[in-house]
Amino acid sequence: MSRDEKRLDAAHSGPGSSVDASGSQGVLIGDNALQVNYFAHSPAGPKWPIVVGNPPSVATAYQERSALMAELKSALNSNRTAIVTQVMSGDGGVGKTQLAASVFHNAFTAKMADLSIWITATSRQAVVSQYAETLSRLQLTAPVNDPELSARALLTWLRETEHPWLVVLDDLSDPGDLNGLWPVGPNGRTLVTTRRRDAVLSESNRICIDVGVFEPEESGRYLNMRLPRAHAPAEDLAEREALASDLGHLPLALAQASAVILDGGWACGEYRRQFRDRTHTLVDLFPNAVEDYRQRTVAATWSLATESANRLVPAGVSAHLLNLTAFLSPNGIPEKILTAARAQDYVREEFQAESAPPISAENLRTAIRNLHRLSIVTHDTAEKFRPVRIHALAQRATRECLSGEARLNATRAAARALLSVWPSVERDADLSEILRQNARALEYTAGNDLWLDESYLALFRSGESLGEMGLVREALSYWQKIHQTANSLLGPEHSSTLLARENIALWRGRSGNASGATAALSELLADRRRILGPDHPDTLSTRNTLAYWTGRTGNAHGAVEALTALLPALLRVLGRDNPMTLATRSNLAYWRGRAGDPSGARLAFAQIVADRERVLGSDHTDTLSARHSAAYWQGPAGDPQGARDALRHVLDDRMRVLGPHHPDTLTTRHELARWVGRSGEPAAAAAAFDELLTDRLRILGPDHPDTLAARGNLGLWTGEAGDPHTAMTTFEKLVADRIRVQGPDHPETLTSRHHLACWRGKAGNAPAAVQGLDMLLPARLRVQGPNHPDTLTTRHELGCWQARLGDIATGIAQLESVLVDRLRVLGPEHPDTHVTHRELAALRQLLGDR
């Protein structure tokens, strides 16, 4: 006799039993110990197995998703007596119902359950009703016509029965609907699908499984099965892969798109063009639900979930917050963007004044959690920056629900919130990249709407960030694109269009084309003088930048002359303490040092430090930069130990103010290591550069210009410490990487070639040194010109190595020519001129002795 039969035949006097007027026995069941009578309709009992409910069929081209199914089946096949409830949580359209249907049908086919119940759990009433229906199918009933009591009777039977059972609660809308209705029992398994992520779903022997979109290979298999090659025999499979990527690998979107493609007789490429055309809405692209996925359309699947989130406290906030996420990066929006003061302003303004709840960062954070609970977004609180992620199709569905004005408001708010959290000093490369990703997404989703007011300044900040993080080529390409858009939408004479031109010139110079930078800046200066006038701050700024890049072409004296002429105008128009005036004074001091007056540079920077401390404070980044320069110029002025010691103090303060990973901190470490070497400690310098290289690789990456510079200095000081062969090997690898990253004509590539040739000579191969320098010289002349200090340095070294190879007369002739040009270009007091003079005198004496 089964346990159920024993209970039905129990003695009337048994504990917890009673007899009603009709003679039926009563049994205590349920959490509230209600006395409910139930009995079997038929002595024969039910016919096993029993299936209750209407589970969907498994989709055409269904993907097994082996990792998820293995996790699900392991519990279903388990022989443990522990109560197991599995909750599959995920966004709408990811295929949770299909996974549950597969489990349900497999369990029936494999005869794993005597009782299988499928319930569409969109309300408590729906669950209770199906529980009551199941009780009836078991030929058990409660005499009281109360569905809740019938449901509790079924739950008691599930706890007590020896028959294996499976209950699927599909599309659970609210976990609260299952209060008192969770099916449990040692011989049963429960599977729940839901968008919700409430904490209660992972409590009390419940195992939560996150269900995401298809993996790329799963998407590919699905489309290949749904769209056989016979449908479009000439179609490139790459188009199918691209379509899956466009749809974000969302199973529902793939199902509906493939149905449209089949019905319309299209190829994937044709459908993709329609999809990427912003004039087509998701309703156009996914007009109907498909039989395989008996759900709402792609657009509707998020709309209803958003309505549910919007009802949660703080009521009405989630939908407005979702509008902001619709214009930012689907791959991660830092929480602080969505809780910024600008985001608060937007949500507050979207409410009617009389109905607005208190808006704060905290209740915006609660609204994010509400969206997370409904699986509309994923909010990863354990991850750095607490990012919010959202499917790109959910973003598109949200954008398409916004009217023209509402769309503009959301766009502007997203841009302002993004801009407001962007740090003026970028200390974290990871954060910088995430913010730039959000700016790129904003540019794509908002389009020209960004340019209707100054929201586009978020795009300008993204361009500045590229440069600040050392992504030189990317910055140049970015500013060229921004200029093209600004020129088209704002006009060629708009201040922002001119600013974009200035940035193009700047990054052209930093990419290695100093002459191109000066040519572009000369044209810009003429236009700014014509449009703005000679005394406009932007005009004066262009003069300062042009002078700087004039120096970078090798004309340090020309830079000094231009900056000396500019300074009185800045003092007259802007004043002594204006940041532009101080920046120009810094540039003047720098180029005075490069022109051969390091003592003048040191004294000038000492005064600039005093002025910046007075105006900006001792910890301002500009003050620290001035202190760095003042410390540096002590070395060329004849005090390398003083430069070393002063740079140590600057490093301490930059570590304290900016942190150890800031590019300025790393720059001071770089210069400190150099002056440690020039103070007579080459081995210590090599060790310092080795540590710096490790940090730059980790923080900036292997291809950053500063990382490449650290490698070059590591090779240099390793050689100076007595290991020329390692130095030579280092520069061989560095030259190859500089050519790959910066190009064969970049000045730094040419400098690395120069060092490689010299270290080949010092390693014992003087002919290779002469050959390398001789091959380098034409490139120096072509790229940098005959008067550039680097060109003169290569000519100087070529003469020295020709002499060391035994051809003293040729070496003397080369150095005599170099001396004439260094006297003309650099002047008689420049350190480089003195070096050539000494080498030439030594060779003349050697030739005379011979």
Number of C-alpha atoms within 10 A of each C-alpha: 7 10 12 15 13 10 17 17 12 15 12 14 10 11 10 12 17 18 13 9 6 6 9 15 23 22 23 17 19 18 10 9 10 14 16 21 24 20 18 16 13 10 9 8 12 15 10 11 15 16 19 18 15 10 20 18 15 19 18 13 15 19 19 13 12 9 8 15 14 12 12 20 13 10 18 23 11 11 10 11 10 15 18 23 27 22 27 27 26 26 27 28 24 20 23 26 26 24 22 24 20 21 20 25 16 13 19 18 10 8 12 17 24 18 22 24 21 23 22 20 24 16 16 18 13 13 23 24 16 21 28 23 20 23 22 17 16 21 18 23 24 21 13 11 9 11 18 18 23 28 26 26 25 27 22 19 20 21 15 16 17 16 18 18 25 25 22 27 24 22 21 23 20 18 18 13 18 17 9 14 19 15 26 22 23 19 21 26 24 23 23 25 27 27 25 25 23 18 10 10 20 15 11 10 13 17 16 18 17 14 19 19 20 20 13 15 12 18 24 21 16 21 22 16 14 19 19 11 13 8 14 14 10 9 14 13 15 12 16 21 19 16 23 27 14 17 19 19 23 25 26 26 25 24 25 22 26 23 20 18 19 17 9 10 12 14 20 26 16 12 19 18 11 15 20 11 10 12 9 12 19 19 14 11 19 22 15 16 18 19 14 18 22 14 16 16 21 26 23 17 18 23 16 12 19 21 13 18 25 21 14 15 14 18 14 21 26 27 22 19 24 24 23 27 28 28 29 30 26 21 16 21 23 22 20 19 27 27 23 18 18 21 28 20 14 21 25 19 12 15 14 9 9 6 9 16 17 9 18 17 16 10 18 23 18 18 27 25 23 27 28 24 21 25 25 28 24 22 24 17 12 8 8 11 17 15 22 25 20 24 21 19 20 24 24 17 20 22 23 18 14 14 10 9 9 13 21 16 18 26 27 26 23 30 28 22 24 27 23 17 17 18 12 10 13 17 18 16 18 13 16 19 15 18 26 21 19 28 26 17 18 26 21 14 20 22 12 12 16 21 17 12 9 13 19 25 16 27 23 19 17 24 23 15 23 20 19 16 21 18 18 22 17 15 26 23 14 22 26 18 14 22 22 16 16 23 18 11 14 16 14 16 14 13 16 20 20 21 18 23 23 24 24 24 29 26 24 22 21 21 22 23 21 26 20 16 26 24 14 19 25 18 11 21 22 14 16 22 16 11 14 14 14 16 16 15 16 20 20 25 20 20 21 25 22 26 28 25 25 23 23 23 24 24 21 27 19 17 28 24 14 19 24 15 12 20 19 14 15 23 15 10 14 17 14 16 15 14 15 20 23 22 16 23 21 23 22 27 27 26 25 22 22 24 25 22 19 24 18 16 27 24 15 22 27 17 15 22 24 16 17 24 18 12 14 15 15 16 15 15 17 18 21 23 19 25 23 26 26 26 27 27 28 23 20 19 20 12 16 22 17 18 27 23 15 18 27 19 15 22 25 14 16 25 17 12 15 19 17 17 19 20 23 21 22 23 16 24 21 21 21 26 29 26 25 22 23 18 17 14 16 23 18 17 27 25 15 22 28 19 14 21 26 15 16 24 16 12 18 22 16 17 17 18 21 21 21 24 19 25 22 25 23 29 28 27 26 25 22 19 18 12 16 22 17 17 27 24 14 22 26 18 14 21 24 15 17 24 16 12 17 19 17 17 17 20 22 21 22 25 19 23 23 26 23 28 31 25 29 23 22 18 17 12 14 21 15 17 26 24 14 20 23 18 14 20 21 14 16 24 15 11 20 24 17 17 18 21 23 20 24 26 18 23 22 25 23 27 30 23 24 21 21 16 16 11 13 19 15 15 25 22 13 20 26 19 14 24 24 15 17 25 17 12 20 23 18 16 13 18 18 19 22 16 12 24 19 11 18 23 14 13 19 16 11 11 13 8 7 6
